[in-house]
Structures are given as C-alpha cells and as structure tokens.
C-alpha cells in the first residue's frame, strides 16, 4: 500500500537521525582528540553516557522503522517518546527532529495508515477521468467492467459504439448457471497469473448452479442484442444486499453495463426491504475505488484476506438505499 506523505517524512527523519548518530560515533572513535578539552576523570563518564544514549537511540530508530512498516500505532508512538527523551539529552537538533516525528502522528493520513485504511488520493489522470464520467450522460459513460469483490478485471480501452445496442437485464435462474459461470471466467481469466490469482477461477459451474438452486445466492444477467455479456451475483445479509463477481466480458466493456447492473441490484434490494448495498474491492485498485465512490459508496471496513498463494487487502464499501 502506498504510504502517505507524513509517514514518508517520519521515515526520512529517522534515517537522517541514524546517519547523524553514526557520524557522532565515528567522530569519537576516529578523532579522539576532540575530547582533549575534557579532563581524564570526566572523559570516561562522558564516553559511557554518549555510548548509552547512542545505543538506545539507534535501537529506538530501528524499532520505529520496524513498527511503522508493520503499522503498529501505539508501539511506534511509545518508542518515539523514548527517543525524544534521549534526543533532549543530546542536542537541540535531535530534539527538534524527534518532536517533528511525534507531530506527524497527529495527522489523519498517519492514523489511517496505521489502521490500514489509508487510500492514496487518485492521480490527476484518474480525477480527470472520474470528473468526465460524472458529467457525461449515462449512455455516454464508460466504465470499468469488473467492479466486484476483491477480484477484479482491469478496464479495457474506450470503445465507441457505431449504433445503440438493445440492452435488457433479467434475474438468472438455476438453468442459467452455465452462462453465469462462463461470463465470470471470461472476465477474470486475466487474473490467473496474478499474485494471488482471483478466487473466482477456483469456482466451478456445479458450485454456481448449486448456490443458485439452493437460493443461498442469486444472479442477474445483462444482454446486449440478445447475447449475455455481463452478470453479477448477489445475496442478502440481514439489512443488506451484497453483490460480488460483477463481470463484463472483455470485448463489451466500457459501455456502462457495470453501472446498470449495480443500479438493478440496488433496486432489487429496495424491493426486498433492504437498506444497504454492499460490495468488496481490492484496496490497491484505485480506479475501482474512485468509480464506486462516484456511485456514492463509502468505505466502512477493511480486512486482510489470507490465501496460500498470497494475501489481499480488501475494503468493504456500502451505500444507503432509499426508496
């Protein structure tokens, strides 16, 4: 995950302090003449004090770098105060540098980083794309296809239609399991070589059919000129309708089909008395986060999904549904 500026400043100051401490040690070791002004009785005490302060400071710096990388807020802050005490016993420069590190903890971006929910601001290009998308009409909007759970297929280049296709959406039945499964595999196939690969690729047509037949989940199909080109699966959890595996086949992306499916699911949720629409996205996919936020979804939770092939940081996003 990309670090916020405040965390990068913390680390930069820590590395600078480490260099200065090592330079001080080098001065004493390789230039002992600098201590000639101190009498023999005080020299031993001075060297001992400097050695202890330097050792403790270096240990604190190493500990802070480790805990920052592991996103441990309270251990990092505690070590920072210990380092501040040592710095005040050295010189004003070290004290000011450590104080600045502690000030960095007060920023919101730092707290979000340590909680693991920091989302880096989108690049100017992503912002421009999001603004253009919000200002265009729904028929002219172009979207990323797979906006689902933390397994998502990347967007394809913008495709301009020569004519308006006839688009229809309907709920899937257990007999549509093959279509639902095939659309999902086509959308997520390019994630087979990812680390970790998409968990969608581990599913089978039989498991999808059983879920649809048992009613543990449902699906919706989108047709373009009588050809199924997109789908999404969903289920109900308490007050929420939760959708996942939202898929658009690669050669039919950037046509607004993802948004149409999400809107259909939201209406289905309202019709069944649900007040929340919920999904999950990979935290590292900034474009998906921007698109969902443009659809009024907000981040409410984050989790680390551990798999044998690797780990995925996923964000839970929700939208309030109103009739």
Secondary structure, DSSP 8 states (H G I E B T S, - for coil): ----HHHHHHHHHHHHHHHHHHHHHHHHHH-GGGGTTS-HHHHHHHHHHHHHHHHHHHHHHHHHHHHHHTT-HHHHHHHHHHHHHHHHTT-HHHHHHHHHHHHHTTSHHHHHHHHT-------HHHHHHHHHHHHS-TTT----S---SS-----------SS---EEEEE--GGGHHHHHHHHHHHHGGGTTSSS--GGGG--HHHHHHHHHHTS-EEEEEEETTEEEEEEEEEEETTEEEEEEEEE-GGG-SSSHHHHHHHHHHHHHHHTT--EEEEEEETT-HHHHHHHHHTT-EEEEEEEEEETTEEEEEEEEEEE---
